[in-house]
Amino acid sequence: MHPPFSGDRSLIRNEDITDELDLRIARVLESTGYHREGFWNDPAKYKISDNRRHVAIVTTASLPWMTGTAINPLFRAAYLARSTMQKVTLVVPWLCKSDQQLVYPDNITFSSPEEQETYIRNWLQERLGFAANFKISFYPGKFSKERRSIIPAGDTSEFISSREADIAILEEPEHLNWYHHGKRWTDKFNHVIGVVHTNYLEYIKREKNGALQAFLVKHINNWVTRAYCHKVLRLSAATQDLPRSIICNVHGVNPKFLNIGEKVIADRERGHNSFSKGAYFLGKMVWAKGYKELIDLLYKHKNDLEGFKLDVYGNGEDSQAVQAAARKLDLGINFYKGKDHADDSLHGYKVFINPSVSDVLCTATAEALAMGKFVICPDHPSNEFFKSFPNCLMYKTPEEFVARVKEAMSSEPQPLTPEKRYSLSWEAATERFMEYSELDKVLKDRNGQCGEGVKRKGVRKLRLLPKFSDILDGGLAFAHYCATGNEILRMATGATPGTRDYDKQQCMDLNLLPPQIQHPVYGL
């Protein structure tokens, strides 16, 4: 081992002083009643007491919003936290009461982050067979009605302490960073992994001036993922190709669905038939989620599928339009309010039909297969992972769709083998994630143990001759920082007003210091 350069020792001392100053400030602020969730509350707990690494999972949605970017990162946190090699923090958006009323179902709202955390943990515990040992922190966000998504307010990276800034998993890295105006993730963290959930280009193409918008968003996505990620995982080839990306399904299904599938197998062995109903579709009721394709298929082959009935479960902004179109064409579709896919009333269906081509990897398809049902879906990159499942019946043409429906309705699904069941589990998904993100290698790097804290970061990142690619990435990050700091540019590109910094209400909800105190501008 060579002794560190004197410059290395200087960096280490400087970062030690910074951390000590953080802790002193934290204690002063705590005495005044202020704290920052996940950063300045109870600073003593961030004292390094072991050699475990720290993983921060940052996502763009939270329960009770039943969307993939709320549910899948939650399960990822639970299963990663089972290992003794790392501590895990899940970082989710906090919405003010008015935004909660727009986003969360059944008029559910929360008065405090602690109340929402309790809801999240209770929901998760009902579905896990073990105690989930990870921390939950909140960052301020604002809901965009136009984009139907949550936009971070302020610098999200600030809500992970410097002591815990080790490994970051950015769920939807492009979404998190479109308007990110703060510290560069790859400067603060040692290893940054992006997980791409959404096929944004497919949705944007369906909008007005969609081709132009998709062209711009495609290049912005390339820009921010290259600037802020070391590695990017794409759930399927349905997403755009991004720098440093690799395709791998790193999602599993809720254990509850696998238990339902096991019950189906047990019933069959006893000579009982678990499937007493026909076909159904379940999904958010917006045209882009497969409803247009579904109605087109059923209308064009109405005569070929005479007598075929389909039950559809879903809520969404296009509910009235979808139902009106189906009634007008007399398609034999029965519409019902959206339900949890694990609801007892859905267990008896034998066939799940999902014609969507806008998904990256449809969770409902995986859940239906886990429950032992037939799945009828298009032969599309988003469904590549499911091709090897015998109960997955794919079609390339409308005529093949008709044939698959008739085949499924007249036969019984095959029992899933133990290997296939395991491949759908979160245990298997976590193994794939560790391998393809190279997180297993990072965690095994003894030079990167958390016991070295921030010291390790200064030593590792010091280079006498930086690579040209690093210089280019740094330039891209700096350009993005400058662009997102300009409110006119932000508004011109569709940013939600007031998201460069968090507002007064968010400061009150999260007990934060106002932005003008956090980042004072002198001389005004």
Stockholm file with secondary structure:
# STOCKHOLM 1.0

chainA/1-524         MHPPFSGDRSLIRNEDITDELDLRIARVLESTGYHREGFWNDPAKYKISDNRRHVAIVTTASLPWMTGTAINPLFRAAYLARSTMQKVTLVVPWLCKSDQQLVYPDNITFSSPEEQETYIRNWLQERLGFAANFKISFYPGKFSKERRSIIPAGDTSEFISSREADIAILEEPEHLNWYHHGKRWTDKFNHVIGVVHTNYLEYIKREKNGALQAFLVKHINNWVTRAYCHKVLRLSAATQDLPRSIICNVHGVNPKFLNIGEKVIADRERGHNSFSKGAYFLGKMVWAKGYKELIDLLYKHKNDLEGFKLDVYGNGEDSQAVQAAARKLDLGINFYKGKDHADDSLHGYKVFINPSVSDVLCTATAEALAMGKFVICPDHPSNEFFKSFPNCLMYKTPEEFVARVKEAMSSEPQPLTPEKRYSLSWEAATERFMEYSELDKVLKDRNGQCGEGVKRKGVRKLRLLPKFSDILDGGLAFAHYCATGNEILRMATGATPGTRDYDKQQCMDLNLLPPQIQHPVYGL
#=GR chainA/1-524 SS CCCCCHHHHHHHHHHHHHHHHHHHHHHHHHHHTCCCTTTTSSGGGGSCCSCCEEEEEECSCCTTSCSHHHHHHHHHHHHHTTSSSEEEEEEEEECCHHHHHHHSGGGCCCSSHHHHHHHHHHHHHTTCSSCCCCEEEEEEEEEETTTTEEEECSCGGGGSCGGGCSEEEEESHHHHHTTCCSSCHHHHCSEEEEEECCCHHHHHHTSTTHHHHHHHHHHHHHHHHHHHCSEEEESSTTSCCCTTEEECCCCCCCHHHHHHHHHHHHHHHTTCCCCCEEEEEESCCSGGGTHHHHHHHHHHTTTTTTTCCEEEECCCTTHHHHHHHHHHHTCCEEEECCCCTTCGGGTTEEEEECCCSSCSSCHHHHHHHHTTCEEEEESCGGGGGGTTCTTEEEESSHHHHHHHHHHHHTSCCCCCCHHHHHHTSHHHHHHHHHHHTTHHHHHHCGGGCGGGHHHHHHHHHCCSSCCHHHHHHHHHHHHHHHHHTCHHHHHHTTCCTTCSSCCHHHHHHHTCCCHHHHSCCTTC
#=GC SS_cons         CCCCCHHHHHHHHHHHHHHHHHHHHHHHHHHHTCCCTTTTSSGGGGSCCSCCEEEEEECSCCTTSCSHHHHHHHHHHHHHTTSSSEEEEEEEEECCHHHHHHHSGGGCCCSSHHHHHHHHHHHHHTTCSSCCCCEEEEEEEEEETTTTEEEECSCGGGGSCGGGCSEEEEESHHHHHTTCCSSCHHHHCSEEEEEECCCHHHHHHTSTTHHHHHHHHHHHHHHHHHHHCSEEEESSTTSCCCTTEEECCCCCCCHHHHHHHHHHHHHHHTTCCCCCEEEEEESCCSGGGTHHHHHHHHHHTTTTTTTCCEEEECCCTTHHHHHHHHHHHTCCEEEECCCCTTCGGGTTEEEEECCCSSCSSCHHHHHHHHTTCEEEEESCGGGGGGTTCTTEEEESSHHHHHHHHHHHHTSCCCCCCHHHHHHTSHHHHHHHHHHHTTHHHHHHCGGGCGGGHHHHHHHHHCCSSCCHHHHHHHHHHHHHHHHHTCHHHHHHTTCCTTCSSCCHHHHHHHTCCCHHHHSCCTTC
//
